[in-house]
């Protein structure tokens, strides 16, 4: 699906883009891979990595600017929407800016992709979009809903939209592992709540889920990867087993446990070997065989949350992962 095509990724200089770009160039050999983002310094740094690869190009722009998006999408076949305001406390204290990027910016992208006849568009979502209690999660839920509905909105234009949802990306900028590693030398790590759990996924697994979605999508699906959970104190032990833990309480907008599929989504959710697929409730799309493709419908009382997971990552597992990926963290 991605081979010999032109691809654009919004927010492409972020953690996801830093893995998606080299992995996709190696596996699919696209005609062109365009990085669309607003941080010129990050673009310059990334450009040094790919300066000898004429398949990679860079465009400075903001998804809040529909005209700039429209220009950037000329001739593009496939889009990954990774641009977002993502830090929970930042969104709580700057709500209007979060809405402008995560909701208005997503709307701009949908309109521009339809107008430019882009074939397929995938948005990156988050576990915080399932039953959200913070503004970031609420805006990402709205963005998910916009992407699902965009398949009807596109009409005869043929552009198809789907969503990929996953949890805490191990080692990504702003995530808990690099945060703990920076504080390791102090001998004390801050713990919000000792019972807190989080889903854990590597960037490479996230990229592969996006690849699968491009191959599988019909339009309107939300793909949820099956991934392990960890207790926050075990993450701290994996970083430094000798560090003291200081309980500081949860931050504004945080949950003790995260959730990727709520009970309200269960009637429209199908299970596969290594992922789930939430199908749209609108237009009876959830019973469409073109979309469920032989999946097994989950029980109507099913939920997928980080504290009730069947798969758990151990301290030993995470220690090994940190050792193997030390140069990629943060």
C-alpha positions as CSV (number, residue, x, y, z in Angstrom):
1,X,0.0,0.0,0.0
2,X,2.9,2.4,0.7
3,X,5.3,1.2,-1.9
4,X,6.1,3.6,-4.7
5,X,3.7,6.3,-3.2
6,X,4.0,9.8,-1.9
7,X,3.5,10.0,1.8
8,X,3.2,13.1,4.1
9,X,3.5,12.9,7.9
10,X,2.3,15.9,10.0
11,X,4.4,16.5,13.1
12,X,6.9,14.3,11.4
13,X,10.0,15.4,13.4
14,X,8.5,14.0,16.6
15,X,9.3,10.6,18.2
16,X,7.0,8.7,15.9
17,X,8.3,10.3,12.8
18,X,11.9,9.6,13.8
19,X,11.1,5.9,13.6
20,X,8.5,5.8,10.9
21,X,10.6,7.6,8.3
22,X,13.7,5.3,8.3
23,X,11.6,2.2,8.8
24,X,9.3,3.1,5.9
25,X,12.0,4.1,3.6
26,X,13.7,0.8,4.1
27,X,10.6,-1.4,3.8
28,X,8.5,0.3,1.2
29,X,10.8,2.5,-0.8
30,X,8.2,5.3,-1.3
31,X,8.6,7.8,-4.1
32,X,8.6,10.7,-1.6
33,X,8.2,11.1,2.1
34,X,7.3,14.7,3.2
35,X,7.9,15.9,6.8
36,X,5.4,18.6,7.6
37,X,6.0,20.3,10.9
38,X,6.4,23.8,12.5
39,X,9.8,23.3,14.3
40,X,12.6,24.4,11.9
41,X,15.4,23.3,14.3
42,X,14.0,19.8,14.5
43,X,13.6,19.7,10.8
44,X,17.2,20.9,10.2
45,X,18.5,18.2,12.6
46,X,16.4,15.5,10.9
47,X,17.4,16.7,7.5
48,X,21.1,16.0,8.3
49,X,20.2,12.3,8.9
50,X,18.6,12.1,5.4
51,X,20.7,14.6,3.5
52,X,21.7,12.0,0.9
53,X,18.2,10.6,0.4
54,X,16.3,12.6,-2.2
55,X,13.1,10.7,-1.3
56,X,12.8,12.8,1.9
57,X,11.7,16.4,1.9
58,X,10.7,19.0,4.5
59,X,7.9,21.6,4.6
60,X,7.6,24.1,7.5
61,X,3.9,24.5,8.3
62,X,1.3,24.3,11.0
63,X,-1.9,22.2,10.8
64,X,-3.8,25.3,12.0
65,X,-3.0,26.8,8.6
66,X,-5.3,25.2,6.1
67,X,-3.9,27.0,3.1
68,X,-0.4,25.8,3.9
69,X,-1.6,22.2,4.5
70,X,-3.4,22.3,1.1
71,X,-0.3,23.3,-0.7
72,X,1.8,20.7,1.1
73,X,-0.7,17.9,0.1
74,X,-0.3,18.5,-3.7
75,X,0.2,15.0,-5.3
76,X,0.3,13.2,-1.9
77,X,-1.2,9.6,-1.8
78,X,-1.1,8.8,1.9
79,X,-1.0,10.8,5.1
80,X,-0.1,10.0,8.7
81,X,-1.5,12.6,11.2
82,X,1.0,12.7,14.1
83,X,0.9,16.5,14.9
84,X,-0.7,17.3,18.3
85,X,-0.5,19.1,21.5
86,X,0.2,16.1,23.7
87,X,1.4,17.0,27.2
88,X,-1.5,16.6,29.7
89,X,-0.6,19.5,32.1
90,X,0.2,21.8,29.2
91,X,-3.2,21.2,27.7
92,X,-4.9,21.7,31.0
93,X,-3.3,25.2,31.4
94,X,-3.5,26.1,27.7
95,X,-6.9,24.7,26.7
96,X,-7.6,27.0,23.8
97,X,-4.2,26.3,22.2
98,X,-4.8,22.5,22.6
99,X,-8.2,22.8,20.9
100,X,-6.8,24.9,18.0
101,X,-4.2,22.2,17.2
102,X,-6.0,18.9,18.1
103,X,-9.5,19.7,16.9
104,X,-9.3,22.7,14.5
105,X,-6.0,21.4,13.0
106,X,-7.5,17.9,12.5
107,X,-10.5,19.5,10.8
108,X,-8.2,21.4,8.5
109,X,-6.4,18.3,7.6
110,X,-9.6,16.4,6.8
111,X,-10.8,19.1,4.5
112,X,-7.5,19.5,2.7
113,X,-7.0,15.7,2.2
114,X,-10.5,15.4,0.7
115,X,-9.9,18.5,-1.6
116,X,-6.5,17.2,-2.7
117,X,-7.9,13.6,-3.3
118,X,-5.5,11.9,-0.9
119,X,-6.2,8.2,-0.9
120,X,-5.7,7.2,2.7
121,X,-5.2,9.1,6.0
122,X,-4.4,7.6,9.4
123,X,-4.4,9.6,12.6
124,X,-2.4,8.6,15.7
125,X,-4.6,8.5,18.8
126,X,-3.9,7.7,22.5
127,X,-5.3,5.7,25.4
128,X,-6.3,9.0,26.9
129,X,-9.0,9.4,24.2
130,X,-11.0,6.5,25.8
131,X,-13.4,7.9,28.5
132,X,-11.2,11.0,28.8
133,X,-10.9,13.0,32.0
134,X,-8.4,15.6,30.8
135,X,-8.6,18.2,27.9
136,X,-5.9,16.4,25.9
137,X,-7.8,13.2,25.9
138,X,-11.1,15.0,25.1
139,X,-9.6,16.7,22.1
140,X,-8.1,13.5,20.9
141,X,-11.5,11.7,21.3
142,X,-13.0,14.6,19.2
143,X,-10.3,14.1,16.6
144,X,-11.0,10.4,16.5
145,X,-14.7,11.1,16.0
146,X,-13.9,13.6,13.2
147,X,-11.7,11.0,11.4
148,X,-14.4,8.3,11.6
149,X,-17.1,10.7,10.4
150,X,-14.8,12.0,7.6
151,X,-15.4,8.8,5.6
152,X,-19.1,9.8,5.1
153,X,-18.1,13.5,4.8
154,X,-15.8,12.7,1.9
155,X,-18.7,11.3,-0.1
156,X,-17.7,10.4,-3.7
157,X,-14.2,11.9,-3.3
158,X,-12.9,8.5,-2.2
159,X,-10.5,9.6,0.6
160,X,-10.5,7.1,3.5
161,X,-9.7,7.9,7.1
162,X,-8.8,5.5,10.0
163,X,-7.2,5.8,13.5
164,X,-4.5,4.0,15.3
165,X,-4.6,4.1,19.1
166,X,-2.0,3.0,21.6
167,X,-0.5,3.8,25.0
168,X,2.7,5.1,26.5
169,X,5.5,5.0,23.9
170,X,8.6,3.7,25.6
171,X,11.5,6.2,25.4
172,X,9.7,8.9,23.5
173,X,10.3,12.5,24.2
174,X,8.4,13.7,27.3
175,X,7.5,10.1,28.4
176,X,8.2,8.6,31.8
177,X,11.4,6.6,31.0
178,X,13.6,9.5,29.9
179,X,12.1,11.6,32.7
180,X,13.2,9.0,35.3
181,X,16.6,8.6,33.6
182,X,17.3,12.3,33.9
183,X,16.6,12.1,37.6
184,X,18.5,8.9,38.2
185,X,21.6,10.7,39.6
186,X,19.5,12.3,42.4
187,X,18.8,8.9,43.9
188,X,15.1,9.7,44.2
189,X,12.3,9.2,41.6
190,X,8.9,11.0,41.9
191,X,5.9,8.6,41.9
192,X,2.5,10.0,41.3
193,X,0.6,7.0,42.8
194,X,2.2,3.6,43.6
195,X,-0.8,1.8,42.1
196,X,-0.7,3.6,38.8
197,X,-0.4,1.4,35.7
198,X,0.4,2.3,32.0
199,X,0.3,0.5,28.7
200,X,3.7,0.1,27.1
201,X,4.6,0.1,23.4
202,X,7.8,0.6,21.5
203,X,8.0,3.1,18.6
204,X,8.7,0.2,16.2
205,X,5.5,-1.6,17.3
206,X,3.6,1.6,16.7
207,X,5.0,2.0,13.2
208,X,4.1,-1.6,12.4
209,X,0.5,-1.0,13.5
210,X,0.3,2.0,11.2
211,X,1.6,-0.1,8.3
212,X,-1.0,-2.8,9.1
213,X,-3.8,-0.2,9.2
214,X,-2.8,1.2,5.8
215,X,-3.0,-2.4,4.4
216,X,-6.2,-3.3,6.1
217,X,-8.4,-0.2,6.3
218,X,-11.7,0.3,4.6
219,X,-12.4,3.5,6.4
220,X,-13.6,4.4,9.9
221,X,-11.7,1.8,11.9
222,X,-9.9,2.5,15.2
223,X,-7.0,0.0,15.5
224,X,-5.9,-0.9,19.0
225,X,-2.6,-2.8,19.5
226,X,-2.5,-5.5,22.2
227,X,0.4,-4.4,24.4
228,X,1.7,-5.1,27.9
229,X,1.1,-3.0,31.0
230,X,3.5,-2.0,33.8
231,X,3.0,-0.6,37.3
232,X,4.7,2.8,37.6
233,X,6.9,1.6,40.5
234,X,8.2,-1.2,38.3
235,X,9.2,1.3,35.6
236,X,11.1,3.2,38.3
237,X,12.8,0.0,39.5
238,X,13.9,-0.8,35.9
239,X,15.5,2.6,35.6
240,X,17.2,2.5,39.0
241,X,16.3,-0.3,41.4
242,X,18.2,1.5,44.3
243,X,16.4,4.9,44.0
244,X,14.0,6.0,46.6
245,X,10.4,6.7,45.6
246,X,8.8,10.0,46.6
247,X,5.0,9.9,46.4
248,X,3.9,13.3,44.9
249,X,0.3,12.7,43.9
250,X,-1.3,12.6,40.5
251,X,-1.0,15.7,38.3
252,X,-4.1,17.6,36.9
253,X,-5.9,15.5,34.4
254,X,-4.1,12.2,35.1
255,X,-5.7,8.8,35.6
256,X,-4.5,6.0,37.9
257,X,-5.1,3.5,35.1
258,X,-5.5,4.1,31.4
259,X,-8.0,2.5,29.0
260,X,-8.0,2.0,25.3
261,X,-11.4,0.3,24.8
262,X,-14.3,1.3,27.0
263,X,-17.4,-0.8,27.7
264,X,-19.4,1.7,25.5
265,X,-17.2,0.6,22.5
266,X,-17.5,-3.1,23.2
267,X,-20.6,-3.7,21.0
268,X,-18.6,-2.5,18.0
269,X,-15.2,-4.0,18.8
270,X,-13.6,-7.1,17.1
271,X,-10.6,-9.0,18.2
272,X,-7.7,-10.3,16.1
273,X,-4.4,-12.1,16.8
274,X,-2.4,-9.0,17.9
275,X,-4.9,-6.2,17.9
276,X,-8.5,-5.0,18.3
277,X,-10.6,-3.0,15.9
278,X,-13.3,-0.6,17.0
279,X,-15.7,-0.1,14.2
280,X,-18.0,2.9,13.7
281,X,-21.4,2.8,15.4
282,X,-22.8,5.1,12.7
283,X,-24.5,3.9,9.5
284,X,-24.3,0.3,10.8
285,X,-20.7,0.1,9.7
286,X,-19.8,-2.1,12.7
287,X,-21.6,-5.0,11.1
288,X,-20.0,-4.4,7.7
289,X,-17.9,-7.5,6.6
290,X,-15.6,-5.3,4.6
291,X,-14.6,-3.7,7.9
292,X,-14.7,-6.5,10.4
293,X,-12.9,-8.9,8.1
294,X,-13.4,-12.1,10.1
295,X,-12.7,-10.7,13.5
296,X,-14.2,-12.2,16.6
297,X,-16.7,-9.8,18.3
298,X,-15.8,-9.2,22.0
299,X,-18.3,-9.5,24.8
300,X,-20.6,-6.5,25.3
301,X,-19.1,-5.9,28.8
302,X,-15.5,-6.0,27.5
303,X,-13.0,-3.3,28.4
304,X,-9.3,-3.0,27.7
305,X,-7.5,-1.2,30.5
306,X,-4.0,-1.1,31.8
307,X,-4.9,-2.5,35.2
308,X,-6.9,-5.5,33.9
309,X,-4.5,-6.6,31.1
310,X,-3.6,-10.2,30.3
311,X,0.0,-9.2,29.4
312,X,2.5,-7.5,31.8
313,X,6.0,-6.3,31.2
314,X,8.4,-7.3,34.0
315,X,11.2,-5.1,35.5
316,X,13.7,-7.5,33.8
317,X,12.0,-7.0,30.4
318,X,12.2,-3.2,30.7
319,X,15.8,-3.2,31.9
320,X,16.8,-5.2,28.8
321,X,14.8,-2.9,26.6
322,X,16.5,0.2,28.1
323,X,19.9,-1.5,27.6
324,X,19.1,-2.3,23.9
325,X,17.7,1.1,23.1
326,X,19.7,3.5,25.3
327,X,20.8,5.6,22.4
328,X,17.2,6.1,21.2
329,X,15.6,7.2,24.4
330,X,14.3,10.7,24.6
